[in-house]
Amino acid sequence: MIIKVVAFSTNGCRTALRIKESFPEEDIELFAKTKCDTLGIQRIEGKTSEWTGEMFKVSDAIVFIGATGIAVRYIAPYVKSKTTDPAIISMDEHGRWCIALLAGHIGGANALTERIATRLGSEPIITTATDLNGKFSVDTFATVNGLRIMSMKLAQDISVGVLNDEFVGLSSDIDIGGDVPKELTVADEGPFGISISSDPEKKPFDRTLRLITMDIVLGIGCKRDTDPEKLKGFVLRMLEKEGIAKERIAAICSIDLKKDEEAILSFARFVRSPAMFYTSEQLMSLEGEFSKSEFVKSVTTVDCVCERSAMMPYGGELVLKKTAENGMTLAICKRRLDVKFP
């Protein structure tokens, strides 16, 4: 996770340093907004409200160490949707309390709150109803397992049904590990239920919450200033040819030279998946057999941007090797999803 931590006092800076030391496996950056000693942590020189807006764009989670009201004031202008907001966590300066403030399920605030509390010896405060009652949370389940929620309204209705002990069916095209939660009933039909499938049109229940397997990663290369509609049309044609629904796309990947390429960014927004960019060193570090282009290597120092990009985040199997059209290249990788109940 990309985690930003901001402290508002010297004691808060001590807690921030403890968080970073306790999570060596995460990408954590520390900031301070105080006139007191920051213990070496970089200060926010401009307005904290503007800093918060920028962090919303680039972070998976933001931890505010200070009064909860401080966090509320700074995040208020930027809160948009539970499907896009980063996890927001509030802690007191001594790290006694750890509060999941925003994006508890999909954003992962609840899970991160538990992790921080465990490692720092804090008291976790989680207020979402399913967690409080020890019930199955469909949005947490989907997020953890790489499944796209096709309707947040139906997801909310599922949670209501779970809390009220109503019938909630479960139909799945893939094997799921672990034990089926007692709140769900395995079934192929019924008034209301969950469908887990790679087919976004499958609706076995009268009212079906569709969870689509996000098992496809696209590696894309293109000439500078490629027309976004041109790239979009090319990729969609290739997906249709391969029988792959766009809802299955987990990420759009390319070399960091293309991180400001509007055609790639526009397509990522269209399919509602993150755009991920890697350095030439990262891409060339991948082992395996890839298509090679001396021209591409002369420009980027990478022999094949699209195939390596597609494989970079999760590994998996290339189901479509490099395909080129009018200065655009595409590779499609299918990653393995190990879907399981907790």
VOGU-3710 file (C-alpha; in Angstrom, 3 decimals, decimal comma):
1> miikvvafst> 0,000/0,000/0,000  1,002/3,605/-0,572  0,465/5,173/2,852  0,960/8,825/3,799  1,202/9,707/7,490  0,915/13,276/8,773  1,535/14,336/12,366  0,657/17,632/14,053  2,932/17,576/17,108  6,266/16,217/18,264
11> ngcrtalrik> 4,539/13,354/20,089  2,614/12,693/16,898  5,895/12,511/15,006  7,095/9,860/17,450  3,973/7,823/16,705  4,466/8,340/12,958  8,008/6,978/13,218  6,689/3,958/15,120  4,222/3,254/12,311  6,936/3,390/9,660
21> esfpeediel> 9,234/1,151/11,702  6,394/-1,342/12,254  5,505/-1,680/8,563  8,753/-2,248/6,628  6,792/-4,032/3,901  4,671/-0,992/3,019  5,456/2,204/1,086  5,074/4,748/3,895  5,985/8,427/3,675  5,924/10,688/6,740
31> faktkcdtlg> 4,974/14,365/6,940  4,603/16,890/9,743  2,627/20,103/10,155  3,930/21,692/13,336  6,290/24,452/14,451  7,721/22,099/17,055  10,473/19,526/16,575  9,536/17,091/13,784  12,270/14,585/14,721  13,588/14,716/11,177
41> iqriegktse> 10,242/14,227/9,436  9,710/16,523/6,445  7,416/19,485/7,036  4,429/20,419/4,915  5,409/23,903/3,786  2,160/24,931/2,087  -1,458/24,598/3,155  -2,368/21,236/4,678  -5,711/21,336/2,887  -3,916/21,461/-0,474
51> wtgemfkvsd> -1,533/18,704/0,630  -4,523/16,542/1,563  -6,069/17,040/-1,874  -2,867/15,893/-3,561  -2,549/12,885/-1,248  -6,101/11,807/-2,113  -4,922/11,371/-5,700  -1,827/9,285/-5,040  -2,455/7,354/-1,801  -4,098/4,109/-0,804
61> aivfigatgi> -4,329/5,377/2,766  -3,737/8,556/4,782  -3,138/8,448/8,531  -3,771/11,669/10,471  -2,069/11,757/13,868  -3,819/14,372/15,994  -7,366/15,324/16,924  -10,014/13,566/14,816  -11,551/16,933/14,035  -8,360/17,928/12,219
71> avryiapyvk> -8,697/14,965/9,891  -12,399/15,634/9,292  -11,797/19,271/8,334  -8,985/18,470/5,925  -10,618/15,548/4,121  -14,128/17,054/3,870  -13,654/18,859/0,507  -12,224/15,746/-1,160  -14,582/12,960/-0,077  -16,338/11,636/-3,184
81> skttdpaiis> -17,205/7,939/-3,168  -16,561/4,824/-1,131  -15,330/3,187/-4,336  -12,567/5,753/-4,926  -11,696/7,443/-1,622  -8,461/6,306/0,047  -8,577/4,771/3,486  -8,560/7,511/6,123  -7,379/6,709/9,635  -7,202/8,994/12,657
91> mdehgrwcia> -4,910/8,419/15,637  -4,207/10,416/18,766  -0,650/11,670/19,149  0,306/8,919/21,620  -1,088/6,141/19,431  -3,563/4,903/22,037  -6,561/4,955/19,699  -6,716/4,033/16,033  -9,947/5,034/14,259  -11,121/3,817/10,846
101> llaghiggan> -12,626/7,101/9,680  -13,375/6,658/5,964  -13,413/3,902/3,311  -13,554/1,150/5,897  -14,339/-1,750/3,588  -13,410/-1,034/-0,036  -10,656/1,418/0,843  -9,268/-0,966/3,451  -9,381/1,392/6,444  -10,834/-1,264/8,741
111> alteriatrl> -8,158/-3,815/7,875  -5,338/-1,278/8,130  -6,697/0,001/11,434  -6,565/-3,545/12,833  -3,009/-3,987/11,552  -1,758/-0,708/13,012  -3,477/-1,385/16,323  -1,936/-4,842/16,542  1,592/-3,678/15,811  1,496/-0,510/17,928
121> gsepiittat> -0,622/-1,864/20,777  -3,425/0,625/20,089  -7,152/0,222/20,593  -8,868/-0,170/17,188  -12,129/1,699/16,710  -14,257/0,344/13,853  -17,878/1,387/13,547  -19,195/-0,340/10,405  -22,256/-2,452/11,210  -21,156/-5,774/9,707
131> dlngkfsvdt> -17,835/-5,623/11,550  -19,499/-4,656/14,835  -21,844/-7,618/14,558  -19,261/-10,085/13,286  -21,128/-10,518/9,995  -19,999/-11,180/6,426  -19,031/-7,976/4,596  -19,458/-8,326/0,838  -17,496/-5,190/-0,056  -14,523/-6,231/2,067
141> fatvnglrim> -14,675/-9,738/0,597  -14,745/-8,365/-2,951  -11,926/-5,883/-2,388  -9,587/-8,377/-0,734  -10,164/-10,972/-3,451  -9,889/-8,804/-6,555  -13,575/-8,790/-7,496  -15,330/-5,827/-9,107  -18,581/-4,768/-7,416  -21,032/-3,977/-10,201
151> smklaqdisv> -23,608/-2,207/-8,024  -22,881/-0,417/-4,755  -26,619/-0,119/-4,143  -27,043/-3,893/-4,283  -23,930/-4,326/-2,132  -25,557/-2,147/0,514  -28,743/-4,208/0,219  -26,696/-7,375/0,710  -25,297/-5,948/3,939  -28,819/-5,102/5,120
161> gvlndefvgl> -29,952/-8,627/4,312  -26,996/-10,110/6,161  -27,655/-7,966/9,227  -31,369/-8,900/9,191  -30,701/-12,638/8,742  -32,516/-12,684/5,388  -31,870/-15,164/2,557  -28,766/-14,205/0,571  -27,799/-16,699/-2,116  -24,320/-17,404/-3,452
171> ssdidiggdv> -23,508/-18,660/-6,934  -19,928/-18,897/-8,171  -18,247/-19,998/-11,393  -14,897/-20,339/-9,645  -13,635/-22,329/-6,697  -13,597/-20,406/-3,439  -11,394/-21,373/-0,540  -12,444/-21,362/3,102  -15,853/-21,961/4,620  -18,935/-20,278/3,213
181> pkeltvadeg> -20,166/-17,750/5,797  -23,307/-18,793/7,617  -25,077/-15,675/6,310  -24,890/-17,000/2,723  -26,697/-19,937/1,104  -25,144/-21,685/-1,883  -27,833/-21,667/-4,579  -28,396/-21,237/-8,320  -31,602/-19,242/-8,004  -33,651/-17,284/-5,532
191> pfgisissdp> -34,950/-13,795/-4,787  -31,613/-12,203/-3,907  -27,985/-13,191/-3,996  -24,377/-12,829/-5,099  -22,907/-14,077/-8,373  -19,144/-14,483/-8,688  -18,177/-14,850/-12,321  -16,073/-13,558/-15,220  -19,331/-12,960/-17,077  -20,763/-9,513/-16,223
201> ekkpfdrtlr> -24,142/-10,513/-17,683  -24,740/-13,514/-15,431  -27,748/-12,993/-13,135  -28,884/-16,230/-11,447  -31,046/-14,464/-8,845  -34,075/-12,212/-9,232  -31,870/-9,478/-7,810  -28,200/-10,286/-8,378  -25,144/-8,525/-7,031  -22,516/-9,353/-9,648
211> litmdivlgi> -18,903/-9,668/-8,467  -16,675/-9,873/-11,533  -13,234/-11,486/-11,420  -10,646/-8,779/-12,063  -8,085/-11,205/-13,428  -6,925/-9,330/-16,544  -3,978/-6,933/-16,761  -3,297/-4,917/-19,896  0,169/-3,858/-20,974  0,000/-0,914/-23,350
221> gckrdtdpek> 2,515/1,013/-25,413  1,851/3,837/-27,842  3,401/6,759/-29,670  3,425/10,105/-27,919  0,122/12,019/-28,145  -1,860/9,073/-29,473  -5,548/9,907/-29,933  -7,375/8,521/-26,845  -10,344/7,364/-28,930  -8,012/5,572/-31,315
231> lkgfvlrmle> -6,342/3,670/-28,467  -9,702/2,925/-26,846  -11,097/1,472/-30,067  -7,995/-0,663/-30,621  -8,003/-2,144/-27,105  -11,752/-2,809/-27,062  -11,544/-4,624/-30,412  -8,765/-6,843/-29,114  -10,670/-7,590/-25,903  -13,775/-8,507/-27,864
241> kegiakeria> -11,727/-10,737/-30,149  -10,348/-12,570/-27,111  -13,781/-12,815/-25,469  -12,723/-10,731/-22,468  -15,151/-8,340/-20,782  -13,658/-4,951/-19,948  -15,042/-5,289/-16,404  -12,371/-7,938/-15,763  -9,507/-5,457/-16,180  -7,562/-5,077/-12,936
251> aicsidlkkd> -4,924/-2,623/-14,164  -3,564/-0,749/-17,162  0,237/-0,883/-17,197  3,061/0,752/-19,125  6,544/2,234/-18,781  6,965/5,360/-16,659  7,815/7,357/-19,786  4,072/7,166/-20,484  2,815/8,215/-17,055  1,378/11,434/-18,502
261> eeailsfarf> 0,107/9,898/-21,761  -3,540/10,974/-21,941  -4,589/8,076/-24,182  -3,524/5,550/-21,512  -4,870/7,574/-18,592  -8,169/8,130/-20,401  -8,629/4,424/-21,046  -7,864/3,622/-17,408  -10,589/6,058/-16,349  -12,987/4,527/-18,875
271> vrspamfyts> -12,622/1,013/-17,464  -12,349/2,285/-13,856  -9,022/0,571/-13,207  -5,719/1,997/-11,984  -2,969/3,017/-14,375  0,372/1,643/-13,187  3,766/2,671/-14,542  7,179/1,053/-14,136  10,766/2,066/-14,774  12,804/0,429/-17,525
281> eqlmslegef> 14,927/-1,229/-14,842  11,867/-2,775/-13,213  10,516/-4,044/-16,513  13,833/-5,511/-17,649  14,233/-7,293/-14,307  11,405/-9,675/-15,231  12,538/-13,127/-16,266  10,831/-14,955/-19,116  10,445/-15,078/-22,882  9,192/-11,812/-24,343
291> sksefvksvt> 8,830/-10,398/-27,824  11,725/-8,138/-28,688  12,011/-4,905/-30,638  15,373/-3,217/-31,143  13,623/0,026/-32,063  11,587/0,067/-28,856  14,715/-0,784/-26,875  16,606/2,109/-28,486  13,891/4,516/-27,321  12,940/3,082/-23,926
301> tvdcvcersa> 15,838/0,692/-23,084  13,142/-2,004/-22,758  12,857/-4,686/-25,449  9,074/-5,074/-25,093  7,060/-2,594/-23,051  3,576/-4,072/-23,361  4,308/-7,725/-22,500  6,597/-6,907/-19,600  4,174/-4,274/-18,286  1,273/-6,716/-18,369
311> mmpyggelvl> 3,257/-9,262/-16,366  4,841/-6,801/-13,945  2,270/-6,266/-11,154  0,962/-9,803/-10,558  2,700/-12,247/-12,885  0,411/-14,774/-14,530  0,090/-15,965/-18,127  0,162/-13,951/-21,332  -3,070/-14,773/-23,137  -2,314/-12,268/-25,891
321> kktaengmtl> 1,280/-11,520/-26,790  2,347/-8,232/-28,309  -0,165/-7,043/-30,900  0,573/-3,848/-32,795  -1,567/-1,418/-34,786  -0,701/2,075/-36,018  1,888/2,829/-33,368  -0,051/1,168/-30,530  0,841/-2,124/-28,832  -1,149/-4,319/-26,482
331> aickrrldvk> -0,488/-7,443/-24,438  -3,006/-9,184/-22,190  -2,062/-11,118/-19,061  -4,370/-13,285/-16,981  -3,386/-13,318/-13,327  -4,317/-15,987/-10,840  -6,984/-15,095/-8,312  -7,082/-17,108/-5,092  -10,553/-16,196/-3,939  -11,336/-17,312/-0,413
341> fp> -13,517/-16,575/2,557  -11,717/-15,470/5,719
//
